[in-house]
């Protein structure tokens, strides 16, 4: 069974993480959770509460890291998913995560990103010239690093599939999994 990385940290969004985790299993892939260190992480749920103009955060489920960034051999993985939430803002500076991220862009393996997940490939200088969806408040992060913001539920740019928030899970996850299946079956995607 081919393995696929899911990148998280404390305050990763619960639905951004768990929905792809189970969808990967359904498609015959082994999801592997990677984070700064091997331990249990606290996920959160985000929503703009009625009457609020900013996001409210509640504690969500917890999830264990299977392999820390420093021990990831990126050659062993078929694809990668950058979960959203507040975690990317903090973990994007990890040198091993930058190494991992650059590998997936350089080798054209299937990549998914949602919400704040864009902050990781943006920091790793991998979004230049790429079209992506992200939560509107991360539009600046994408554009200042050379990417193009697209306000749609699913944006496919070659091997990169992205959505704005967990509300888009049903739109962008399927096309990303299709890329993983095609890659597994030897179909070349340009």
Number of C-alpha atoms within 10 A of each C-alpha: 9 14 17 25 25 24 28 31 27 20 23 28 31 24 22 29 23 16 14 22 20 13 15 20 14 10 13 12 21 18 23 18 23 24 26 20 16 15 12 14 18 17 25 23 19 22 13 11 11 8 6 9 8 11 10 13 16 12 13 16 13 15 19 17 21 18 18 17 23 16 12 18 10 18 11 11 17 20 27 28 28 26 30 33 28 22 23 25 16 13 19 21 14 15 13 16 23 20 15 20 25 16 15 22 19 9 10 14 19 26 26 25 31 32 28 27 32 31 30 29 24 21 18 19 17 22 24 15 12 16 20 27 28 28 20 16 10 17 21 14 20 29 18 12 18 17 21 18 20 18 15 16 19 24 23 18 14 15 19 24 25 32 30 27 25 25 13 18 19 14 16 23 23 17 19 25 21 13 23 26 18 14 16 14 9 9 11 9 13 7
